């Protein structure tokens, strides 16, 4: 299962981390990947001055805005999960 962590520490919270989480939840559901992607909140991912931090596996993406989530998902998440139409059940 691919883990995605979104920082919800003070700095990221003020910069909209909960909006990013909501966008990620919607995108995961839209792609039907609830069984393959685990979304978590983290209190600090160590990049406080760079905006909302999202970690996909070991890759950290800095300064994420809600409107960037679909592109981020296509670039970092979809290549890591099973191809469309395959089943992991």
Secondary structure, DSSP 8 states (H G I E B T S, - for coil): -EEEEEE-SHHHHHTTHHHHHHHHHHHHHHTT-TTTEEEEEES--S-GGGSS-EEETTEEE-S--GGGHHHHIIIIIGGGS--TT----
